[in-house]
Amino acid sequence: MLMKTNIYKSAAQVTVFSTVEKLLSFVYRIILSRSIGAEGLGVYHICLSVFSVFLTAASSGIPVTVSRLIAKNNASGNPKGGHAAVTAGVVCTLAFTLPAALVLFLARNLYAALFPERDCVYIFLWLMPGLILTSVYAVMRGSFWGTKQFLPYSVIELLENAVMVAVGCVLISFTSTAKSGARAAIIAVLISYVFSFAVSVGWYLLKGGKFVNPKSQLKPLLSASLPITAMRTSTSLLNSVIAMFLPAFLMAKCGYTDSEAVALYGIVCGMSVPMLFTPNSLIGSIAVVVAPEMSENYYAGRTELLRKDIGKTVRASVLIATVLIPVFFTLGNDLGVFFFDNELSGEVISRFSFMMLPMCLSMITTTMLNSMNYEIRTLIYFFIGAAGMLTCIFAFTGLLGINAYVVGLTLSFIITAALNLSLLHKKCPGISYMRYTLKSAGISLAACFFGKSLLNLIGGLPTVARIGIGGAAVCLFALAAFYGMEMLSAKPLKKLFAGK
């Protein structure tokens, strides 16, 4: 019981900090959208999308693997092995990022044409020192997970974001154009990376961490981290490719100018899609804490416990999605206008709010399968989903415009969620979630009708009042329905506050 209580408390702790961090990022996104405009936001996101490919390739699989190796070595009474795992992670990530940053800087004229506008590459280059620093921080993050230091991890993540927001707000106040604003925002990102690197390394050393000979841990680190890195790098590469070719495709298929196409990309990818990804913080918090336990149960052959954990986690993800869907469906238009002063962003939020359900299922099932050593299968499923998304973009952009991207994104989540769930059923038969999902979808649909009806009644109120009253009422309606149908329990809250 104590172990379960600690899991609930750890999940709650990570969730609280992650939620505050996401809220801070959301406020910052509003500030950026109003300060540098849709075009500046588009340039900002294009640069970050390209940068994320290299950052993901450098370190995405290493933190999880480092945490596993630390736990394994600590369990066998070999703390030096944990230090060697951290050192191996730092060595591996520096071996990639140092030459990569140098090549990207020296060869900037060769790939500048890949960006929608040539000026983007000079803004992008500001991130090169950050590639080295934040990849080392990623290793430190893995060491925190492995030693179950969730509080330092959560605090550093939050403070990194706070530094970026504070510095970004100051810097963009001195800019006058969209591109100079985008450059200022990118510089703020770099400064936040410097902060998290310095604090995380300092904390690691302060708590007794050491850098030792990594030789014993290099091979296990690489063999375990490469499949995860390949999958996540593919995701970042896909986003980067879309960021670079989608504006050009909109120009060719729909007749937009350069600025109009980049602005549309900025509206959808910088405003609407991040809003639709709101459940990410909750799903991510669940995954960080629950995945290690699932992995332990899987390798120990505790099939019944694994089956229960999978069922509970999937149902929790469904609950999160189906409570939020009617809120965004009802209030999407108001949210876009209120937060971003942009009607199109609100239309996209409302129209594609139903994407949240397959998105949540895809995210959590991918994490579960990775914890069960099926990284290669999830990578294959990702490629299948990506193929569906790209097909949709190429086939329907001329007809749907920028909406073709969100349709394709939704399709990719549906495909990967279906394939992941099919594999989970095959490897762990008897998982219970389908009936719950169908009932949840019915409740969510009813809440959508309730929300739209309520909005007709309060339509004359100011926007902020409609958002506050409508959001609270729709959430309460959905939660009351879940509780009334005995699909929502107070047990997790009791366990959260039970024990020490």
C-alpha positions in Angstrom: 0.0 0.0 0.0 2.9 2.4 0.8 4.4 1.9 -2.7 1.0 2.7 -4.3 0.6 5.8 -2.1 4.0 7.0 -3.1 3.1 6.5 -6.8 0.0 8.6 -6.4 1.8 11.3 -4.5 4.7 11.4 -7.1 2.2 11.6 -9.9 0.3 14.4 -8.2 3.5 16.3 -7.6 4.7 16.0 -11.2 1.3 16.9 -12.4 1.0 20.0 -10.3 4.4 21.4 -11.4 3.8 20.3 -15.0 0.4 22.0 -15.1 1.8 25.3 -13.7 4.6 25.0 -16.3 2.1 24.5 -19.1 0.0 27.4 -17.9 3.0 29.6 -17.9 3.9 28.4 -21.5 0.3 29.1 -22.5 0.4 32.7 -21.2 3.8 33.2 -22.9 2.3 31.9 -26.2 -0.5 34.5 -25.9 2.1 37.2 -25.2 4.1 36.1 -28.2 1.1 36.0 -30.5 0.1 39.5 -29.6 3.7 40.9 -29.6 5.3 39.4 -32.7 2.2 38.4 -34.6 1.3 35.2 -36.5 4.2 35.6 -38.9 6.8 36.0 -36.1 5.2 33.1 -34.2 5.4 31.0 -37.4 9.2 31.8 -37.8 9.7 31.0 -34.1 8.0 27.6 -34.4 9.8 26.7 -37.6 13.2 27.3 -36.0 12.2 25.3 -32.9 10.8 22.5 -35.0 14.1 22.1 -36.9 16.1 22.4 -33.7 14.0 19.7 -32.0 15.1 17.2 -34.6 18.8 17.5 -33.5 17.9 17.7 -29.9 15.8 14.6 -30.1 18.5 12.7 -32.0 21.0 13.8 -29.3 19.2 12.9 -26.1 15.6 11.7 -26.4 16.3 8.1 -25.5 19.1 8.7 -23.1 17.2 10.1 -20.0 14.8 7.1 -19.8 17.7 4.7 -20.3 19.9 6.4 -17.7 17.1 6.3 -15.2 16.7 2.5 -15.7 20.4 1.9 -15.4 20.7 3.9 -12.2 17.8 2.0 -10.7 19.3 -1.3 -11.8 22.7 -0.5 -10.4 21.3 0.9 -7.1 19.2 -2.3 -6.6 22.3 -4.4 -7.0 24.3 -2.2 -4.5 26.5 -0.6 -7.1 26.1 3.2 -6.9 29.3 3.6 -9.0 27.5 1.9 -11.9 24.8 4.6 -11.7 27.4 7.3 -11.8 29.0 5.6 -14.8 25.6 5.5 -16.5 25.2 9.3 -16.1 28.8 9.9 -17.4 28.1 7.6 -20.3 25.0 9.6 -21.1 27.0 12.9 -21.1 29.7 11.4 -23.2 27.3 10.0 -25.8 25.3 13.2 -26.1 28.4 15.4 -26.3 29.8 13.1 -29.0 26.8 14.0 -31.1 26.0 17.6 -30.2 29.5 19.2 -30.4 30.2 18.2 -34.0 26.5 18.6 -35.0 26.5 22.2 -33.7 29.8 23.0 -35.5 28.6 21.5 -38.8 25.3 23.3 -38.7 27.0 26.6 -38.1 29.7 26.2 -40.8 27.3 24.8 -43.4 24.5 27.3 -42.8 24.5 28.5 -46.5 24.0 25.0 -47.7 20.7 24.3 -46.0 19.4 27.9 -45.7 17.2 27.3 -48.8 15.3 24.6 -46.9 13.7 27.3 -44.7 10.7 29.2 -46.0 12.6 32.4 -45.6 16.4 32.8 -45.6 16.4 34.9 -42.5 15.1 32.0 -40.5 18.4 30.2 -40.7 20.2 33.1 -38.9 17.6 33.0 -36.1 17.9 29.2 -35.9 21.7 29.5 -35.4 21.2 31.2 -32.0 20.0 27.8 -30.7 23.3 25.9 -31.5 24.9 26.4 -28.0 21.6 25.4 -26.5 21.8 22.1 -28.3 24.9 21.1 -26.3 23.7 22.5 -23.0 20.2 21.2 -22.9 21.3 17.7 -24.1 23.5 17.5 -21.0 20.6 18.6 -18.9 18.5 15.8 -20.4 21.0 13.3 -18.9 20.7 15.0 -15.6 17.0 14.7 -15.8 17.3 11.0 -16.3 19.5 10.8 -13.2 16.8 12.5 -11.2 14.2 10.0 -12.4 16.5 7.1 -11.6 17.0 8.3 -8.0 13.3 9.2 -7.7 14.1 12.9 -7.2 10.9 14.1 -8.7 10.8 17.4 -6.8 14.1 18.8 -8.1 13.2 17.6 -11.6 9.8 19.4 -11.4 11.2 22.6 -9.9 14.0 22.9 -12.5 11.6 22.3 -15.4 9.3 25.0 -14.0 12.1 27.5 -13.4 13.6 26.9 -16.9 10.2 27.8 -18.3 9.9 30.8 -16.0 13.4 32.1 -17.1 12.4 31.8 -20.7 9.2 33.7 -20.2 10.7 36.5 -18.1 13.7 37.0 -20.5 11.5 36.6 -23.6 9.0 39.3 -22.4 11.9 41.7 -21.7 13.6 41.1 -25.0 10.6 41.2 -27.3 9.6 44.6 -25.8 12.6 46.1 -27.6 11.7 44.7 -31.0 9.7 46.2 -33.7 9.3 43.6 -36.5 8.0 40.0 -36.6 11.5 38.6 -37.4 13.3 40.6 -34.7 10.7 39.4 -32.3 11.2 35.8 -33.3 14.9 36.2 -32.8 14.4 37.7 -29.3 12.2 34.8 -28.4 14.8 32.3 -29.6 17.5 34.0 -27.6 15.3 33.7 -24.5 15.1 29.9 -25.1 18.9 29.7 -25.3 19.2 31.6 -22.0 16.7 29.2 -20.3 18.8 26.3 -21.5 21.9 27.8 -19.9 20.0 28.1 -16.6 18.7 24.5 -16.5 22.1 23.2 -17.5 23.9 25.1 -14.7 21.3 24.3 -12.0 20.9 20.6 -12.9 24.6 19.8 -13.0 25.1 21.8 -9.8 22.3 19.8 -8.0 23.7 16.5 -9.3 27.1 17.2 -7.9 25.7 18.6 -4.6 23.7 15.5 -4.0 26.8 13.2 -4.3 26.7 12.6 -8.0 30.1 12.0 -9.7 31.5 11.7 -13.2 33.5 8.5 -13.4 34.8 6.1 -16.1 31.8 5.4 -18.3 33.2 2.3 -20.1 31.0 -0.3 -18.3 27.8 1.5 -19.1 28.3 2.7 -22.7 27.2 -0.5 -24.4 24.0 -1.1 -22.4 23.1 2.6 -22.7 23.4 2.7 -26.4 21.6 -0.6 -27.0 18.6 0.5 -24.9 18.4 4.1 -25.9 18.8 3.9 -29.7 15.3 2.5 -30.5 13.6 5.1 -28.4 15.8 7.8 -29.9 14.9 6.6 -33.4 11.2 6.8 -32.8 11.3 10.3 -31.2 13.7 11.6 -33.7 11.4 10.5 -36.5 8.6 12.4 -34.8 10.7 15.6 -34.6 11.9 15.1 -38.1 8.4 14.8 -39.4 7.3 18.0 -37.6 10.4 19.8 -39.0 9.7 18.6 -42.5 6.1 19.8 -42.2 7.3 23.1 -40.8 9.5 23.7 -43.8 7.3 22.4 -46.7 3.8 23.2 -45.5 4.0 27.0 -46.0 5.4 26.4 -49.5 2.7 23.9 -50.2 0.0 26.4 -49.1 1.5 28.9 -51.5 1.5 26.5 -54.4 -1.9 24.9 -53.8 -3.9 27.9 -52.3 -2.2 30.9 -53.8 -1.0 32.5 -50.5 2.0 34.8 -50.3 5.1 33.9 -48.2 3.9 36.0 -45.3 0.3 34.7 -45.4 1.4 31.1 -45.6 3.9 31.4 -42.7 1.2 33.3 -40.7 -1.3 30.5 -41.3 1.2 28.0 -40.1 1.9 30.1 -37.0 -1.8 30.3 -36.2 -2.5 26.6 -36.4 0.8 25.2 -35.1 1.6 28.1 -32.7 -1.9 28.7 -31.3 -4.5 26.1 -32.1 -2.6 22.8 -31.9 -0.9 23.6 -28.6 -4.3 24.3 -27.1 -5.5 20.9 -28.4 -2.5 19.3 -26.7 -3.6 20.5 -23.3 -4.0 17.0 -22.0 -0.3 16.4 -22.6 0.8 17.6 -19.1 -1.6 15.2 -17.4 -0.8 12.3 -19.6 2.9 12.9 -19.4 2.8 13.0 -15.6 1.0 9.7 -15.4 3.5 8.2 -17.8 6.6 9.4 -16.0 5.5 7.7 -12.7 3.5 4.7 -13.9 5.8 3.5 -16.7 8.6 2.1 -14.4 6.1 0.1 -12.4 4.6 -1.4 -15.6 8.1 -2.3 -16.8 8.8 -4.0 -13.5 5.6 -6.0 -13.6 6.2 -7.0 -17.2 9.7 -8.3 -16.7 8.7 -10.0 -13.5 5.9 -11.8 -15.2 3.2 -10.3 -13.0 0.6 -10.4 -15.8 -2.5 -9.8 -13.7 -1.0 -6.6 -12.1 0.2 -5.5 -15.5 -3.3 -6.0 -17.0 -4.9 -3.9 -14.2 -2.3 -1.2 -14.5 -2.8 -0.9 -18.3 -6.6 -0.9 -17.9 -6.5 1.8 -15.2 -4.1 4.0 -17.1 -6.0 3.8 -20.4 -9.3 4.6 -18.6 -7.6 7.6 -16.8 -6.5 8.9 -20.2 -10.0 8.4 -21.7 -11.5 10.3 -18.7 -9.1 13.3 -19.2 -9.8 13.5 -22.9 -13.6 13.1 -22.8 -13.9 15.8 -20.0 -11.8 18.3 -21.9 -13.4 17.7 -25.4 -16.7 19.3 -24.7 -15.0 22.3 -23.1 -12.9 23.0 -26.2 -15.7 22.2 -28.6 -18.1 24.6 -26.8 -15.7 27.4 -26.1 -13.0 27.0 -28.8 -14.1 30.1 -30.8 -14.1 32.2 -27.6 -10.7 30.9 -26.5 -9.1 31.7 -29.8 -10.4 35.3 -29.8 -9.8 35.9 -26.1 -6.3 34.5 -25.8 -4.9 35.0 -29.3 -7.2 37.7 -30.8 -7.6 35.3 -33.7 -10.8 33.9 -35.0 -9.2 31.2 -37.2 -7.3 29.7 -34.2 -10.6 29.4 -32.3 -12.4 27.8 -35.2 -9.6 25.1 -35.5 -9.7 24.5 -31.7 -13.5 23.9 -31.7 -13.6 22.0 -35.0 -10.8 19.5 -34.0 -11.4 19.2 -30.3 -12.4 15.5 -30.8 -8.7 14.8 -31.8 -8.0 14.8 -28.0 -9.3 11.2 -27.5 -7.1 9.4 -30.1 -4.2 11.7 -29.2 -4.4 10.7 -25.5 -4.8 7.0 -26.3 -1.9 7.1 -28.8 0.4 8.9 -26.3 -0.2 6.7 -23.3 -0.2 3.4 -25.2 3.1 4.2 -26.9 4.6 4.9 -23.5 3.2 1.6 -22.1 4.5 -0.4 -25.0 7.9 1.2 -24.7 8.1 0.2 -21.1 7.4 -3.4 -22.2 10.3 -3.4 -24.7 8.3 -2.9 -27.8 10.1 0.2 -29.0 10.6 -1.2 -32.5 6.9 -1.9 -33.0 5.8 1.6 -31.8 8.4 3.0 -34.2 6.8 1.1 -37.1 3.3 2.2 -36.0 4.5 5.8 -35.9 5.6 5.5 -39.5 2.3 4.1 -40.6 0.5 7.0 -38.8 2.9 9.5 -40.3 2.3 8.1 -43.8 -1.4 8.6 -43.3 -0.9 12.2 -42.2 1.4 13.1 -45.1 -1.0 11.5 -47.5 -3.8 13.6 -46.1 -1.7 16.8 -46.4 -0.7 16.1 -50.0 -4.2 15.0 -51.1 -6.4 17.6 -49.4 -4.4 20.9 -48.9 -5.8 22.3 -52.1 -9.3 21.5 -50.8 -9.0 22.2 -47.1 -6.1 24.6 -46.9 -4.3 24.6 -43.5 -7.0 22.4 -42.1 -5.6 19.4 -44.0 -2.7 19.4 -41.6 -4.9 19.0 -38.5 -7.0 16.4 -40.3 -3.8 14.5 -41.1 -2.6 14.8 -37.5 -5.9 13.4 -36.2 -5.7 10.5 -38.6 -2.2 9.7 -37.5 -3.3 9.5 -33.8 -6.2 7.3 -34.7 -4.0 4.9 -36.6 -1.3 4.7 -33.9 -3.8 4.4 -31.1 -5.6 1.5 -32.9 -2.4 -0.4 -33.7 -1.0 0.1 -30.1 -4.2 -1.1 -28.5 -4.3 -4.1 -30.8 -0.8 -5.1 -29.7 -1.6 -4.5 -26.0 -4.6 -6.9 -26.4 -2.4 -9.5 -28.1 0.4 -9.3 -25.5 -1.8 -8.9 -22.4 -5.3 -10.3 -23.1 -8.3 -9.2 -21.0 -7.5 -5.5 -20.7 -10.7 -3.7 -19.6 -11.3 -0.3 -21.2 -13.6 -0.6 -24.2 -16.9 -0.4 -22.4 -15.6 2.5 -20.4 -14.4 4.3 -23.5 -17.8 4.0 -25.3 -19.7 5.2 -22.2 -17.2 8.1 -21.9 -17.7 9.1 -25.5 -21.4 9.2 -24.9 -21.0 11.4 -21.9 -18.7 13.7 -23.8 -21.2 14.0 -26.7 -24.0 14.8 -24.3 -21.7 17.4 -22.6 -21.1 19.0 -26.0 -24.8 19.4 -26.6 -25.2 20.8 -23.1 -22.3 23.2 -23.7 -23.7 24.6 -27.0 -27.2 25.0 -25.5 -25.7 26.8 -22.5 -23.7 29.0 -24.8 -26.9 30.1 -26.6 -28.3 31.2 -23.3 -25.2 33.2 -22.1 -24.1 34.4 -25.5 -24.7 38.0 -24.6 -22.2 37.9 -21.7 -18.6 39.2 -22.2 -16.2 36.7 -23.6 -14.4 36.1 -20.3 -17.7 35.4 -18.5 -18.7 33.0 -21.2 -15.4 31.1 -20.8 -15.5 31.0 -17.0 -19.2 30.1 -16.7 -19.3 27.8 -19.7 -16.1 26.0 -18.9 -17.0 25.4 -15.3 -20.6 24.2 -16.1 -19.5 21.9 -18.9 -16.8 20.3 -16.7 -19.2 19.8 -13.8 -21.8 18.4 -16.1 -19.3 15.8 -17.5 -17.8 14.9 -14.1 -21.3 14.6 -12.5 -22.3 12.2 -15.3 -19.1 10.1 -14.8 -19.7 10.0 -11.0 -23.4 9.2 -11.4 -22.6 6.3 -13.7 -20.0 5.1 -11.2 -17.2 5.7 -13.7 -15.3 8.1 -11.4 -14.0 7.2 -8.0 -12.6 9.2 -5.1 -10.2 6.4 -4.1 -7.1 8.0 -5.8 -7.6 11.1 -3.8 -7.9 9.1 -0.6 -4.7 7.3 -1.5 -3.0 10.6 -2.3 -3.6 11.9 1.2 -3.1 8.6 3.0 0.1 7.6 4.7 3.2 9.6 5.1 
